[in-house]
Amino acid sequence: MASCRRLQVCMANYASTSSRMFPRMVTFAIIVAVSIFLYVSVFNQAISSTPKVNPFKVTSNTTAIQKTQMNADLRNALTEEREAYFLEKHKNYRSQNPFPHTVIDDLFPIDIVRQAAQEIPDHPETDGKGCAVGSNACFMKDSTQKRKNAYVNDLYYGPATFALFSFMKSSTFISFLEKLTGINDIIPDPHYRGSGVHQTLPGGHLQVHADFNRYERYGLHRRVNVFIYLNDNWEDSYGGHLELWSKDMDTCGGKIRPSMGRFVVFSSTDFSYHGHPNPLTCPEDRSRRSIALYYYTQSRPVEDCINKDCFSKHTTLFQTTKKDCDATPT
């Protein structure tokens, strides 16, 4: 009888324990199932968001040693001595017309720039709409921008292209930009919003405009634009010169040839009108290519803004040119 009573107690205890454990086991199973579902969903989303076509080409298998040397060469492009030289040579940046800007032809090692140009096909494959296959954005509007392609997935950038972008986001380069432009506390865009690799195909153009002013995701103001051009043996007859226009759109104050290795920087405001509005007349196997990156700050002078309102965001402000740019190409 005692044995029987002990067995009954054990069974009762087991039942009680099981009743308490069961909900916990169910909860644990649900958590595991939800975790697996979320992991699979995120993984699938990451895979599906990756473009299926790589528009770039890697001309050679760049070794880790070569990449290290490339980064060292870029750092050496702005040693203290070279930085002082460029700052002295371009000390009039802020007084340039029609708005602060400058052009530097020998800032980056030309062999690295040429390798980047080789990584971005001058004559890309196009789809039925006339867009470059593999581009992340293609603009085809006659009145504003046409046959302009943008590539922002740095997963596909070649080693030289990636190295140039990395250097332009480095503390060394940002410090140089701050001293050159007189704009402090500059922040590079981490996500290539509107920047990246740009490529305009024959017949394409970009109407004169001022850029969007706010990076709402971070609450930042757009302040500086930089470009590295990748076009070897670019003839004036091809067009594509970067035009700089005055605030009243009456005067074209600059016409900059997009030549290989040329670095262009200008301060971005609501009135920094620029573009290349005439259709490119380059050969069909050529295109206008550039590396573009934009920089931001947490505040800005009210003089930079329409009606001195720097917090109302706007998109690209396209303008109508009253005449062709009559500035001498440089």
Backbone torsions as a table, in degrees:
resi	resn	phi	psi	omega
1	MET	NA	-42.4	179.1
2	ALA	-60.0	-41.4	178.4
3	SER	-60.6	-41.5	-178.9
4	CYS	-64.3	-44.0	179.3
5	ARG	-63.2	-39.7	177.3
6	ARG	-61.9	-39.9	179.5
7	LEU	-63.8	-42.3	179.2
8	GLN	-62.4	-42.3	178.8
9	VAL	-62.2	-44.1	179.1
10	CYS	-60.1	-44.5	-179.3
11	MET	-63.5	-39.7	179.9
12	ALA	-65.9	-42.8	178.5
13	ASN	-62.2	-40.7	179.5
14	TYR	-63.0	-42.6	-179.9
15	ALA	-64.3	-40.9	179.9
16	SER	-64.4	-45.2	178.9
17	THR	-62.3	-42.9	-179.1
18	SER	-62.3	-39.7	-179.5
19	SER	-65.4	-31.1	178.1
20	ARG	-79.0	-35.2	-177.0
21	MET	-75.0	-31.5	-173.3
22	PHE	-58.2	-49.4	178.9
23	PRO	-60.3	-35.8	178.6
24	ARG	-64.9	-40.5	179.4
25	MET	-66.0	-39.6	178.5
26	VAL	-63.9	-45.0	179.2
27	THR	-60.3	-44.3	178.9
28	PHE	-61.3	-42.7	179.9
29	ALA	-63.0	-39.2	179.4
30	ILE	-65.5	-43.0	179.7
31	ILE	-60.6	-44.1	179.5
32	VAL	-62.2	-43.4	-177.9
33	ALA	-64.8	-44.0	179.3
34	VAL	-64.3	-40.0	179.5
35	SER	-62.4	-43.7	178.9
36	ILE	-63.5	-42.3	-179.5
37	PHE	-61.6	-46.2	-179.4
38	LEU	-64.2	-41.1	179.8
39	TYR	-61.6	-47.0	-179.2
40	VAL	-64.1	-40.1	-179.5
41	SER	-63.5	-47.2	180.0
42	VAL	-63.8	-41.5	179.7
43	PHE	-61.9	-46.4	179.9
44	ASN	-63.8	-38.1	178.7
45	GLN	-64.0	-41.7	179.3
46	ALA	-62.7	-41.6	179.5
47	ILE	-66.1	-45.2	-175.5
48	SER	-70.7	-23.5	-179.5
49	SER	-82.2	-10.7	177.8
50	THR	-81.3	123.3	179.9
51	PRO	-55.6	145.2	-177.1
52	LYS	-84.9	-12.6	-178.0
53	VAL	-119.1	126.5	174.2
54	ASN	-92.5	110.9	-176.1
55	PRO	-77.0	-10.7	-175.7
56	PHE	-98.6	163.2	178.3
57	LYS	-130.0	139.0	176.6
58	VAL	-100.9	118.4	-172.2
59	THR	-74.5	-21.8	-179.9
60	SER	-155.1	163.0	176.6
61	ASN	-81.2	95.7	-177.7
62	THR	-73.5	124.1	-178.1
63	THR	-81.2	166.4	178.2
64	ALA	-61.3	-36.9	178.7
65	ILE	-64.8	-41.3	179.2
66	GLN	-65.7	-38.6	177.4
67	LYS	-64.9	-40.8	177.9
68	THR	-62.2	-41.5	178.7
69	GLN	-65.8	-38.7	178.1
70	MET	-60.3	-45.4	179.0
71	ASN	-64.7	-38.2	178.1
72	ALA	-65.4	-40.4	179.5
73	ASP	-64.1	-37.1	178.6
74	LEU	-68.7	-40.3	177.2
75	ARG	-62.9	-37.6	179.4
76	ASN	-70.0	-15.0	176.9
77	ALA	-67.7	-20.4	179.7
78	LEU	-129.7	52.5	169.2
79	THR	-64.5	169.2	180.0
80	GLU	-57.4	-39.3	-178.3
81	GLU	-67.9	-45.6	-179.2
82	ARG	-68.6	-38.8	177.6
83	GLU	-60.3	-46.1	179.7
84	ALA	-60.7	-39.5	179.0
85	TYR	-61.8	-48.9	-177.9
86	PHE	-67.4	-39.4	-179.9
87	LEU	-65.5	-37.8	177.2
88	GLU	-69.0	-42.4	-177.2
89	LYS	-67.3	-31.0	-176.0
90	HIS	-116.8	35.1	-176.7
91	LYS	-69.9	-15.2	179.5
92	ASN	-91.0	15.6	-177.7
93	TYR	-47.2	-50.0	-171.5
94	ARG	-73.0	-15.6	-179.0
95	SER	-100.8	5.1	-178.6
96	GLN	-71.9	147.6	176.1
97	ASN	-105.1	148.6	4.7
98	PRO	-85.8	-5.5	173.2
99	PHE	-157.0	163.7	-174.7
100	PRO	-56.9	127.4	179.5
101	HIS	-166.3	167.6	170.1
102	THR	-160.0	165.8	-179.9
103	VAL	-128.6	129.0	179.1
104	ILE	-127.1	125.1	-175.2
105	ASP	-95.7	-15.6	-172.8
106	ASP	-127.4	32.0	-177.8
107	LEU	-76.6	-46.6	-176.1
108	PHE	-100.6	148.5	176.0
109	PRO	-57.3	124.0	-172.2
110	ILE	-66.0	-29.0	179.8
111	ASP	-67.3	-33.3	178.0
112	ILE	-72.0	-41.3	178.5
113	VAL	-63.1	-41.5	178.9
114	ARG	-65.0	-37.4	177.4
115	GLN	-64.8	-40.3	176.5
116	ALA	-60.8	-40.9	178.3
117	ALA	-62.4	-37.0	178.5
118	GLN	-69.3	-26.5	-179.7
119	GLU	-76.3	-18.9	-177.4
120	ILE	-112.0	104.0	-173.8
121	PRO	-55.2	129.2	179.5
122	ASP	-69.2	-27.4	-178.4
123	HIS	-126.7	79.6	-174.4
124	PRO	-75.8	159.7	172.1
125	GLU	-68.1	139.9	-179.1
126	THR	-119.7	157.6	178.4
127	ASP	-94.2	-171.3	-176.6
128	GLY	-66.8	-19.1	179.1
129	LYS	-90.0	-6.7	-178.0
130	GLY	91.6	11.1	178.7
131	CYS	-93.1	151.7	177.0
132	ALA	-69.2	129.7	179.1
133	VAL	-65.2	129.1	178.3
134	GLY	96.6	-6.3	178.3
135	SER	-72.0	151.0	179.0
136	ASN	-84.2	-20.2	177.1
137	ALA	-150.6	142.5	177.6
138	CYS	-139.8	126.0	-176.6
139	PHE	-107.1	128.7	-172.6
140	MET	-134.3	35.3	-178.7
141	LYS	-102.0	120.9	-175.5
142	ASP	-58.2	-36.5	-172.6
143	SER	-78.5	-16.7	-176.2
144	THR	-127.1	-62.9	179.0
145	GLN	-149.3	137.4	-173.9
146	LYS	-136.8	137.7	178.0
147	ARG	57.6	29.3	174.2
148	LYS	-97.1	126.1	-179.1
149	ASN	-114.6	144.5	178.3
150	ALA	-127.3	138.3	178.8
151	TYR	-121.6	119.7	-175.0
152	VAL	-122.2	0.0	-179.5
153	ASN	-88.8	96.5	-175.6
154	ASP	-72.5	-4.8	172.0
155	LEU	-59.0	-29.2	-176.0
156	TYR	-100.8	-6.2	179.4
157	TYR	-61.9	142.6	173.8
158	GLY	-70.5	168.8	-174.9
159	PRO	-60.9	-38.4	-179.9
160	ALA	-71.8	-42.0	177.7
161	THR	-61.0	-45.7	-179.8
162	PHE	-63.9	-40.2	-180.0
163	ALA	-64.1	-39.4	179.3
164	LEU	-65.0	-45.3	177.9
165	PHE	-62.3	-43.0	-179.5
166	SER	-60.9	-42.0	179.6
167	PHE	-65.8	-38.4	-179.2
168	MET	-70.5	-12.9	175.4
169	LYS	-101.0	1.6	-175.5
170	SER	-79.9	160.2	177.9
171	SER	-61.0	-38.5	180.0
172	THR	-58.6	-47.9	-176.6
173	PHE	-71.8	-40.9	-179.6
174	ILE	-63.2	-40.0	176.7
175	SER	-60.1	-41.9	176.9
176	PHE	-61.5	-45.2	179.6
177	LEU	-61.7	-41.0	179.7
178	GLU	-61.5	-43.5	179.6
179	LYS	-68.5	-38.5	-178.4
180	LEU	-67.6	-46.9	-173.1
181	THR	-89.3	-19.7	-174.6
182	GLY	78.2	11.8	179.5
183	ILE	-104.0	119.9	-175.5
184	ASN	-92.5	161.9	173.9
185	ASP	57.2	46.9	-179.9
186	ILE	-75.2	140.6	179.6
187	ILE	-122.7	122.2	178.1
188	PRO	-76.8	148.4	178.2
189	ASP	-72.5	123.1	-179.3
190	PRO	-81.3	-10.6	-169.4
191	HIS	-123.3	12.6	176.3
192	TYR	55.4	44.9	177.2
193	ARG	-72.5	105.4	-177.8
194	GLY	81.3	-9.6	-177.7
195	SER	-108.4	-149.0	-175.9
196	GLY	100.2	-149.9	174.8
197	VAL	-92.6	126.8	179.1
198	HIS	-110.4	141.6	179.0
199	GLN	-146.8	117.8	176.6
200	THR	-107.4	127.9	-174.8
201	LEU	-89.4	166.1	-178.4
202	PRO	-51.8	135.4	-177.9
203	GLY	88.3	-9.4	-178.1
204	GLY	-84.3	166.0	-179.9
205	HIS	-159.7	168.9	174.4
206	LEU	-136.4	111.1	-177.1
207	GLN	-61.5	149.1	178.7
208	VAL	-58.9	138.2	-172.6
209	HIS	-161.9	166.3	162.6
210	ALA	-110.1	148.9	-170.6
211	ASP	-83.3	165.4	172.9
212	PHE	-55.9	149.6	-168.5
213	ASN	-105.4	-19.9	-171.8
214	ARG	-128.2	142.6	172.2
215	TYR	-107.5	86.7	-170.6
216	GLU	-60.7	-31.7	-178.8
217	ARG	-56.0	-34.5	-178.1
218	TYR	-116.3	0.3	-178.6
219	GLY	67.5	37.0	-173.9
220	LEU	-111.7	160.2	177.9
221	HIS	-106.7	133.9	178.4
222	ARG	-76.0	129.9	-172.0
223	ARG	-127.5	-34.7	-173.3
224	VAL	-138.3	135.2	173.1
225	ASN	-112.9	137.0	173.4
226	VAL	-131.1	147.6	178.8
227	PHE	-137.2	142.9	167.2
228	ILE	-119.0	121.0	-177.9
229	TYR	-89.4	148.4	-170.2
230	LEU	-126.8	34.5	-171.2
231	ASN	-114.9	104.9	-178.1
232	ASP	-78.9	143.0	176.4
233	ASN	51.1	46.9	-178.3
234	TRP	-83.7	119.2	-177.0
235	GLU	-90.1	148.3	178.6
236	ASP	-58.2	-31.3	-178.6
237	SER	-66.8	-16.4	179.3
238	TYR	-74.6	-20.5	-174.3
239	GLY	77.9	-157.5	178.4
240	GLY	79.6	8.4	177.6
241	HIS	-65.9	140.4	175.4
242	LEU	-76.3	114.2	-179.9
243	GLU	-95.6	138.5	178.2
244	LEU	-116.8	121.0	-173.4
245	TRP	-114.7	151.7	-179.5
246	SER	-71.5	166.2	-177.5
247	LYS	-59.2	-35.0	179.8
248	ASP	-89.3	2.7	178.5
249	MET	61.8	22.8	178.5
250	ASP	-93.4	-24.9	-172.2
251	THR	-129.1	131.1	172.3
252	CYS	-93.7	109.5	-172.8
253	GLY	-93.4	-3.4	179.8
254	GLY	-163.6	145.4	179.2
255	LYS	-140.9	97.9	-167.1
256	ILE	-104.3	120.1	179.5
257	ARG	-69.1	132.9	-177.7
258	PRO	-84.0	61.4	-172.4
259	SER	-81.3	157.3	-179.0
260	MET	-53.6	125.8	175.6
261	GLY	82.8	-4.6	-177.3
262	ARG	-73.2	131.0	178.8
263	PHE	-107.7	125.5	179.4
264	VAL	-121.9	133.2	177.1
265	VAL	-134.5	137.9	173.7
266	PHE	-148.1	156.3	179.2
267	SER	-80.0	131.4	-176.7
268	SER	-96.4	121.5	176.1
269	THR	-133.5	-177.7	176.2
270	ASP	-71.5	-5.6	-176.1
271	PHE	-125.4	10.8	180.0
272	SER	-86.8	77.5	-173.7
273	TYR	-78.1	127.6	-176.5
274	HIS	-153.6	163.8	177.4
275	GLY	161.1	-176.3	170.6
276	HIS	-134.6	85.5	-165.1
277	PRO	-76.4	-16.4	-177.7
278	ASN	-93.1	141.0	-178.5
279	PRO	-56.6	137.4	177.5
280	LEU	-63.8	137.4	177.5
281	THR	-116.0	25.6	177.8
282	CYS	-71.5	162.1	177.0
283	PRO	-57.0	157.3	-176.5
284	GLU	-62.7	-22.8	-179.8
285	ASP	-95.0	15.4	177.3
286	ARG	-120.9	166.7	175.5
287	SER	-157.2	164.1	178.9
288	ARG	-95.3	112.4	-174.2
289	ARG	-118.6	143.6	177.6
290	SER	-154.3	156.6	170.1
291	ILE	-103.1	126.4	-174.8
292	ALA	-125.3	139.9	174.7
293	LEU	-146.8	143.0	-177.2
294	TYR	-118.6	152.3	-175.4
295	TYR	-128.7	151.3	-170.0
296	TYR	-132.5	163.6	171.5
297	THR	-137.5	169.4	-179.0
298	GLN	-82.6	-15.4	177.5
299	SER	-149.4	174.5	179.0
300	ARG	-160.0	160.6	177.0
301	PRO	-67.0	141.6	-178.4
302	VAL	-66.9	-21.3	179.6
303	GLU	-65.9	-17.3	179.5
304	ASP	-77.8	-10.3	-164.3
305	CYS	-118.1	149.8	176.1
306	ILE	-62.3	128.8	-178.9
307	ASN	55.4	24.7	-179.3
308	LYS	56.6	25.9	178.4
309	ASP	-106.5	104.0	-175.7
310	CYS	-97.6	4.8	-175.4
311	PHE	-113.5	-11.1	172.3
312	SER	-82.9	115.2	-174.9
313	LYS	-75.8	149.6	173.1
314	HIS	-141.4	158.3	176.0
315	THR	-87.8	-164.4	-179.1
316	THR	-60.6	133.1	-178.5
317	LEU	-103.4	89.7	-179.0
318	PHE	-74.5	142.4	-178.6
319	GLN	-119.2	162.6	175.5
320	THR	-105.4	121.7	178.4
321	THR	-77.6	137.4	-177.7
322	LYS	-86.8	-16.5	-177.6
323	LYS	-161.0	170.3	174.9
324	ASP	-72.9	152.3	177.9
325	CYS	-68.3	125.1	-177.6
326	ASP	-106.0	11.5	177.5
327	ALA	-70.4	151.8	177.2
328	THR	-75.1	129.3	179.7
329	PRO	-61.3	138.7	177.1
330	THR	-124.9	NA	NA
